Amino acid sequence: MIVHEISLQTADLHLLLTVASDGPVLLAAAGVPGAPSIVSPLPFVDVYTATERKTRMSRSYAASSVGKRLRYVSHELSPGSLRLVQHDPATGLHVTSVFKAALGVSALRLHHVVENRGTGRIDLVAVPTAVLGLGEIGPAVGALDVTWGESEWIAEGRWQQRALSALAPSVDLAPTQPEGRAHFALTSHGSWSTGEVLPTGVVSDRESGAAIAWQVETSAAWHAEYGQVGSRAYLSLVGPADVEHHFVQPLDVGDSWQTVPVGLAFSADGRDGAFAALTGYRRWSRSTGPADALLPVVYNDYMNTLMGDPTTEKLTPLIDAAAAAGAEYFCIDAGWHTELGDTAAWSAIGDWVEVPGRFSDGLLGVVGQIRDRGMVPGLWLEPESVGVRARVAETLPDEAFFMRFGERVRDQDRFQLDFRHPAARAHLDDRIDALVADYAIGYFKLDYNVNPGPGTDSATAGAGAGLLDHTRAYRDWLVAVQARHPHVLFENCAAGAMRMDYSLLAISHLQSTSDQPDYLRYAPIAAAAPASILPEQCANWVYPAAGLDAEQTAFTLVNGLAGRLYLTGFLGDLSATQAALVADAVRLSKKWRHWMAASTPSWPLGLPGWHDDVLAIRLTVGGESLFAVWNRGADAATVRLPEGETTAELLFPGFAEAPQGDLELPPGPAARLYLLR
């Protein structure tokens, strides 16, 4: 029996919960005020313990035994937020759910705090942050589409879309009334949160236009699934779990534990509307201070250029050419810290001190050249890794590293630092502070090229819990570093984009979108990246090279102009025509960068397919849109103006013909950037 309703209402968001006398609180509806809700009534809190999972057998993370016993205790409403407490009388567990509405957008953040008020220890093995009902099985669910992203090193952001009914087939449960077992799951493995699948997705209704976008905000392990519980479809969003990630969190009496946050964004305008709302939510969630106000153009010496072997002689012409092209920051990438070559260097990283012999006039000399040319110097670091040959590998205690079964975890001749340990944090604090003070470093590219498995079992009951606590400690460390150095930029990177989650992106300035070395294959990555990353954070590499013709050079530059243009390459070797194209692209990037930081993405041709010939992304502010279009096919291509757009102005490249109605692209490779009104 429904006792009363609880409503969280803002100008942009409506959230309705119903309290029953004989069951847990239901999340009954959520979405844009006055528009249909894609969310339907279902208990939204579930708790799984080591000794109690479900009353009926299934593989799902919905309808747990503890979740079914939860009962309303109290709630507190304040402007834009709701705190609701439930308890389980059998275990003594109390769950406080915290909803926080995003300002100016139809979105919210949700997390739970689980507290043990029982009489003995309870071991949590999974606590979903959000369980959302998606409607009764039948025609309503048959109209739902699921959009999800697959990812891999140098093949990031491959988006898919299918009907929910095809992914998690509905079944008639009436004869025995078990919980549904069929489900469609997305699960991360190891310490790359985006190394296989993306912690972001959309559910959209083809008939009503209602849609919800979600993201799980953790750099540790996570799990998402669509399935059936009883007669209802559901979406469950989970942090680390025992079965999938070796997770267990003991709670002694009086202890509490917080789930990973989840962001939910709502739209009445379908999938792209949900991505637009999620974009607004991401901007609301960021906290990065003044460092990135300029949104500077960065040159980095690694990809397709020095590849981890910088020297004074090699860097000098790159510095001159980058400055001439208009770069504002110059980052010296891997190799600056060792005299060894790229392969052997991995075993020696971690000390982060200059070694004799790498630079003829020392690192200070190179940094001085960068500053003399009017640019801010940057350095590459991999802060969580320590090579087996590094001095710090011997001086730090074992407890400062990931451990499994009493031994240090070793991956690709590197150990993984555990940022829960004060010695690990103190080592990096010392090195960051010294590099800023002694070399005036104003930019750090923070990389992460290892995946040491499910985590660490040192000082924890499960490796998955160790990984989660490490990632939370690493995030706290990065926040503290930025507080000490508010004018230093920090790039998030992990073998390209293997850790592009909004636990880190909320506190980082930009994100490397890939390590893909082929400019043709980079196009679908660049076109898809704003589904995962804010456009102004999408650091898309551009690879102008002397062997490319004008169309090919323009193609790689449009990759960059679709987000945050990220320069590299031997720019001094380019022809006059190519150099002019690079300078023009840099000029455009600077002109539009603050406009882009207010834009929302959409995909009039559909989310880009990995093998698609024709790709496009539109970035919109008010009545104007930047429209990037690529043709990788052997034939010319015609792209119609997106619905609602009436005029198109060619922005780049300057040698292309101005549009006269529909957009005409020559045989590939060819790319264009237009301004639509």
Secondary structure by P-SEA (a helix, b strand, c coil): ccccccccccccbbbbbbbbccccccccccccccccccccccccbbbbcccccccccccccccccccccbbbccccccccbbbbbbbbccccbbbbbbbbbccccccbbbbbbbbccccbbbbbcccccbbbbccccccccccbbbbbbbbccccccbbbbbbccccbbbbbcccccccccbbbbbbbccccccccccccbbbbbcccccbbbbbbbccccbbbbbbbcccccbbbbbcccccccbbbbbbcccbbbbccbbbbbbbcccaaaaaaaaaaaaaaaccccccccccbbbbbccccccccccccccaaaaaaaaaaacccbbbbccccccccccccccccccccccccccccccaaaaaaaaaaacbbbbbbbccccccccccccccccccccccccccccccccbbbbccccaaaaaaaaaaaaaaaaaccccccccccccccccccccccccaaaaaaaaaaaaaaaaaaaaaacccbbbbbbccccccccccccccccccccccccccccaaaaaaaccccccccccbbbbbbcccccaaaaaaaaaaaaacccccccccccccaaaaaaaaaaaaaaaacaaaaaabbbbbccccccccccccbbbbbcccccbbbbbbcccbbbbbcccccccbbbbccccccccccccccccccccccccccc
